[in-house]
Amino acid sequence: MADEQVAGQGNGDDALGYEQARDALLEVVRRLEAGGVPLEESLALWERGEQLAKVCQRWLDGARARLDAALAAEEEGADGAQA
């Protein structure tokens, strides 16, 4: 991945699915951990990783909210059935 590809990839992040964002984040981490990347590219990779981590967190937060809502609805249904 060239420097310009890394730096220019923040615009469509909201359209990424969780798995896509996670895989891209793993690739960023792999490249940073491998070392040998020039400073400017390392900074661009770090920024890209931060953006991808936020996308993943939004997906996880949304999944948690859906689970909580489903559990609450289930509890309401169970309470109504007992009355």
N, CA and C atoms as an extended XYZ file, in Angstrom:
249
Properties=species:S:1:pos:R:3:atomname:S:1:resname:S:1:resid:I:1 pbc="F F F"
N         0.860       -1.171        0.000 N   MET     1
C         0.000        0.000        0.000 CA  MET     1
C         0.906        1.232        0.000 C   MET     1
N         0.695        2.119       -0.919 N   ALA     2
C         1.510        3.318       -1.019 CA  ALA     2
C         1.049        4.365       -0.016 C   ALA     2
N         1.930        5.355        0.216 N   ASP     3
C         1.613        6.414        1.181 CA  ASP     3
C         0.305        7.108        0.854 C   ASP     3
N         0.092        7.417       -0.427 N   GLU     4
C        -1.116        8.137       -0.787 CA  GLU     4
C        -2.356        7.284       -0.590 C   GLU     4
N        -2.242        5.974       -0.733 N   GLN     5
C        -3.380        5.097       -0.475 CA  GLN     5
C        -3.722        5.094        1.001 C   GLN     5
N        -2.714        5.020        1.849 N   VAL     6
C        -2.947        4.987        3.292 CA  VAL     6
C        -3.581        6.290        3.745 C   VAL     6
N        -3.035        7.416        3.314 N   ALA     7
C        -3.516        8.714        3.774 CA  ALA     7
C        -4.909        9.024        3.238 C   ALA     7
N        -5.262        8.527        2.061 N   GLY     8
C        -6.523        8.900        1.455 CA  GLY     8
C        -7.672        7.967        1.759 C   GLY     8
N        -7.523        7.044        2.674 N   GLN     9
C        -8.552        6.043        2.882 CA  GLN     9
C        -9.526        6.355        3.997 C   GLN     9
N        -9.590        7.547        4.496 N   GLY    10
C       -10.485        7.834        5.597 CA  GLY    10
C       -11.894        8.192        5.190 C   GLY    10
N       -12.100        8.514        3.922 N   ASN    11
C       -13.361        9.098        3.506 CA  ASN    11
C       -14.539        8.126        3.502 C   ASN    11
N       -14.346        6.881        3.133 N   GLY    12
C       -15.452        5.953        3.020 CA  GLY    12
C       -15.538        4.969        4.164 C   GLY    12
N       -14.902        5.264        5.273 N   ASP    13
C       -14.853        4.322        6.389 CA  ASP    13
C       -16.225        3.980        6.937 C   ASP    13
N       -17.150        4.930        6.931 N   ASP    14
C       -18.469        4.676        7.496 CA  ASP    14
C       -19.235        3.622        6.694 C   ASP    14
N       -18.841        3.408        5.453 N   ALA    15
C       -19.503        2.410        4.620 CA  ALA    15
C       -18.936        1.007        4.846 C   ALA    15
N       -17.833        0.907        5.584 N   LEU    16
C       -17.215       -0.391        5.831 CA  LEU    16
C       -18.039       -1.214        6.812 C   LEU    16
N       -18.134       -2.489        6.546 N   GLY    17
C       -18.719       -3.399        7.514 CA  GLY    17
C       -17.716       -3.663        8.625 C   GLY    17
N       -18.187       -4.276        9.694 N   TYR    18
C       -17.310       -4.543       10.830 CA  TYR    18
C       -16.106       -5.391       10.418 C   TYR    18
N       -16.363       -6.480        9.710 N   GLU    19
C       -15.282       -7.397        9.349 CA  GLU    19
C       -14.271       -6.725        8.436 C   GLU    19
N       -14.746       -5.894        7.514 N   GLN    20
C       -13.835       -5.173        6.627 CA  GLN    20
C       -12.949       -4.213        7.421 C   GLN    20
N       -13.560       -3.462        8.323 N   ALA    21
C       -12.804       -2.508        9.135 CA  ALA    21
C       -11.813       -3.236       10.037 C   ALA    21
N       -12.243       -4.346       10.628 N   ARG    22
C       -11.361       -5.120       11.503 CA  ARG    22
C       -10.172       -5.664       10.731 C   ARG    22
N       -10.431       -6.219        9.550 N   ASP    23
C        -9.342       -6.770        8.742 CA  ASP    23
C        -8.362       -5.691        8.307 C   ASP    23
N        -8.893       -4.531        7.917 N   ALA    24
C        -8.027       -3.418        7.530 CA  ALA    24
C        -7.205       -2.948        8.726 C   ALA    24
N        -7.824       -2.915        9.914 N   LEU    25
C        -7.106       -2.520       11.125 CA  LEU    25
C        -5.995       -3.510       11.443 C   LEU    25
N        -6.287       -4.780       11.306 N   LEU    26
C        -5.255       -5.804       11.542 CA  LEU    26
C        -4.076       -5.638       10.586 C   LEU    26
N        -4.361       -5.290        9.346 N   GLU    27
C        -3.290       -5.065        8.368 CA  GLU    27
C        -2.454       -3.844        8.752 C   GLU    27
N        -3.104       -2.785        9.210 N   VAL    28
C        -2.376       -1.595        9.657 CA  VAL    28
C        -1.463       -1.952       10.827 C   VAL    28
N        -1.986       -2.685       11.783 N   VAL    29
C        -1.187       -3.083       12.956 CA  VAL    29
C        -0.022       -3.953       12.524 C   VAL    29
N        -0.269       -4.888       11.617 N   ARG    30
C         0.794       -5.768       11.131 CA  ARG    30
C         1.918       -4.954       10.501 C   ARG    30
N         1.553       -3.977        9.680 N   ARG    31
C         2.575       -3.160        9.025 CA  ARG    31
C         3.349       -2.315       10.025 C   ARG    31
N         2.655       -1.760       11.016 N   LEU    32
C         3.344       -0.957       12.018 CA  LEU    32
C         4.279       -1.814       12.870 C   LEU    32
N         3.825       -2.999       13.233 N   GLU    33
C         4.656       -3.875       14.056 CA  GLU    33
C         5.857       -4.427       13.299 C   GLU    33
N         5.726       -4.565       11.980 N   ALA    34
C         6.832       -5.082       11.173 CA  ALA    34
C         7.988       -4.091       11.124 C   ALA    34
N         7.662       -2.811       11.282 N   GLY    35
C         8.708       -1.790       11.266 CA  GLY    35
C         9.233       -1.534        9.866 C   GLY    35
N        10.264       -0.731        9.789 N   GLY    36
C        10.876       -0.419        8.515 CA  GLY    36
C        10.063        0.524        7.653 C   GLY    36
N         9.044        1.152        8.231 N   VAL    37
C         8.192        2.072        7.485 CA  VAL    37
C         8.668        3.486        7.796 C   VAL    37
N         8.803        4.326        6.772 N   PRO    38
C         9.219        5.717        7.026 CA  PRO    38
C         8.259        6.424        7.986 C   PRO    38
N         8.761        7.436        8.656 N   LEU    39
C         7.992        8.145        9.673 CA  LEU    39
C         6.664        8.663        9.144 C   LEU    39
N         6.666        9.327        8.010 N   GLU    40
C         5.414        9.883        7.464 CA  GLU    40
C         4.392        8.788        7.206 C   GLU    40
N         4.840        7.661        6.662 N   GLU    41
C         3.918        6.565        6.404 CA  GLU    41
C         3.439        5.944        7.714 C   GLU    41
N         4.324        5.865        8.696 N   SER    42
C         3.925        5.342       10.008 CA  SER    42
C         2.833        6.206       10.628 C   SER    42
N         2.993        7.525       10.521 N   LEU    43
C         1.976        8.435       11.051 CA  LEU    43
C         0.653        8.269       10.309 C   LEU    43
N         0.722        8.123        8.987 N   ALA    44
C        -0.497        7.919        8.200 CA  ALA    44
C        -1.159        6.596        8.574 C   ALA    44
N        -0.349        5.566        8.776 N   LEU    45
C        -0.897        4.270        9.191 CA  LEU    45
C        -1.548        4.373       10.561 C   LEU    45
N        -0.904        5.075       11.474 N   TRP    46
C        -1.460        5.242       12.822 CA  TRP    46
C        -2.822        5.938       12.752 C   TRP    46
N        -2.882        7.022       11.983 N   GLU    47
C        -4.141        7.754       11.833 CA  GLU    47
C        -5.213        6.864       11.200 C   GLU    47
N        -4.829        6.085       10.207 N   ARG    48
C        -5.767        5.156        9.570 CA  ARG    48
C        -6.264        4.129       10.586 C   ARG    48
N        -5.351        3.628       11.407 N   GLY    49
C        -5.733        2.677       12.436 CA  GLY    49
C        -6.716        3.265       13.426 C   GLY    49
N        -6.509        4.503       13.814 N   GLU    50
C        -7.425        5.175       14.728 CA  GLU    50
C        -8.820        5.292       14.106 C   GLU    50
N        -8.877        5.645       12.825 N   GLN    51
C       -10.167        5.756       12.135 CA  GLN    51
C       -10.865        4.402       12.071 C   GLN    51
N       -10.109        3.377       11.741 N   LEU    52
C       -10.690        2.037       11.636 CA  LEU    52
C       -11.155        1.527       12.990 C   LEU    52
N       -10.397        1.833       14.038 N   ALA    53
C       -10.801        1.418       15.386 CA  ALA    53
C       -12.126        2.078       15.771 C   ALA    53
N       -12.312        3.331       15.384 N   LYS    54
C       -13.577        4.020       15.671 CA  LYS    54
C       -14.735        3.382       14.922 C   LYS    54
N       -14.497        2.982       13.673 N   VAL    55
C       -15.549        2.305       12.898 CA  VAL    55
C       -15.930        0.999       13.593 C   VAL    55
N       -14.923        0.229       13.988 N   CYS    56
C       -15.196       -1.038       14.685 CA  CYS    56
C       -15.971       -0.792       15.975 C   CYS    56
N       -15.578        0.226       16.719 N   GLN    57
C       -16.254        0.519       17.981 CA  GLN    57
C       -17.708        0.919       17.757 C   GLN    57
N       -17.971        1.686       16.689 N   ARG    58
C       -19.363        2.054       16.386 CA  ARG    58
C       -20.190        0.810       16.076 C   ARG    58
N       -19.627       -0.123       15.321 N   TRP    59
C       -20.340       -1.368       15.033 CA  TRP    59
C       -20.615       -2.153       16.310 C   TRP    59
N       -19.611       -2.252       17.168 N   LEU    60
C       -19.785       -2.999       18.414 CA  LEU    60
C       -20.801       -2.323       19.329 C   LEU    60
N       -20.754       -0.996       19.396 N   ASP    61
C       -21.727       -0.264       20.209 CA  ASP    61
C       -23.146       -0.480       19.675 C   ASP    61
N       -23.292       -0.472       18.351 N   GLY    62
C       -24.601       -0.701       17.750 CA  GLY    62
C       -25.109       -2.112       18.026 C   GLY    62
N       -24.202       -3.079       17.950 N   ALA    63
C       -24.595       -4.464       18.239 CA  ALA    63
C       -25.017       -4.604       19.693 C   ALA    63
N       -24.294       -3.962       20.597 N   ARG    64
C       -24.637       -4.014       22.021 CA  ARG    64
C       -26.007       -3.386       22.263 C   ARG    64
N       -26.278       -2.265       21.613 N   ALA    65
C       -27.579       -1.600       21.777 CA  ALA    65
C       -28.709       -2.502       21.265 C   ALA    65
N       -28.487       -3.172       20.147 N   ARG    66
C       -29.509       -4.076       19.610 CA  ARG    66
C       -29.742       -5.256       20.550 C   ARG    66
N       -28.665       -5.803       21.109 N   LEU    67
C       -28.813       -6.907       22.057 CA  LEU    67
C       -29.557       -6.461       23.304 C   LEU    67
N       -29.177       -5.296       23.824 N   ASP    68
C       -29.856       -4.771       25.016 CA  ASP    68
C       -31.338       -4.561       24.748 C   ASP    68
N       -31.677       -4.018       23.564 N   ALA    69
C       -33.082       -3.784       23.218 CA  ALA    69
C       -33.832       -5.112       23.095 C   ALA    69
N       -33.187       -6.101       22.496 N   ALA    70
C       -33.836       -7.408       22.349 CA  ALA    70
C       -34.057       -8.053       23.711 C   ALA    70
N       -33.079       -7.951       24.594 N   LEU    71
C       -33.219       -8.513       25.934 CA  LEU    71
C       -34.310       -7.795       26.719 C   LEU    71
N       -34.366       -6.475       26.583 N   ALA    72
C       -35.402       -5.713       27.277 CA  ALA    72
C       -36.786       -6.097       26.763 C   ALA    72
N       -36.918       -6.248       25.446 N   ALA    73
C       -38.208       -6.647       24.860 CA  ALA    73
C       -38.585       -8.049       25.328 C   ALA    73
N       -37.614       -8.919       25.427 N   GLU    74
C       -37.877      -10.286       25.891 CA  GLU    74
C       -38.343      -10.285       27.349 C   GLU    74
N       -37.697       -9.457       28.160 N   GLU    75
C       -38.101       -9.359       29.572 CA  GLU    75
C       -39.509       -8.784       29.699 C   GLU    75
N       -39.830       -7.791       28.895 N   GLU    76
C       -41.176       -7.214       28.908 CA  GLU    76
C       -42.198       -8.256       28.497 C   GLU    76
N       -41.871       -9.058       27.513 N   GLY    77
C       -42.771      -10.100       27.065 CA  GLY    77
C       -42.958      -11.162       28.136 C   GLY    77
N       -41.899      -11.485       28.831 N   ALA    78
C       -41.988      -12.485       29.892 CA  ALA    78
C       -42.794      -11.962       31.082 C   ALA    78
N       -42.615      -10.665       31.407 N   ASP    79
C       -43.373      -10.058       32.497 CA  ASP    79
C       -44.865      -10.013       32.161 C   ASP    79
N       -45.189       -9.709       30.921 N   GLY    80
C       -46.588       -9.648       30.497 CA  GLY    80
C       -47.247      -11.012       30.487 C   GLY    80
N       -46.466      -12.041       30.192 N   ALA    81
C       -47.028      -13.390       30.151 CA  ALA    81
C       -47.318      -13.925       31.559 C   ALA    81
N       -46.583      -13.422       32.561 N   GLN    82
C       -46.757      -13.880       33.920 CA  GLN    82
C       -47.920      -13.186       34.611 C   GLN    82
N       -48.326      -12.053       34.121 N   ALA    83
C       -49.378      -11.268       34.786 CA  ALA    83
C       -50.750      -11.835       34.624 C   ALA    83
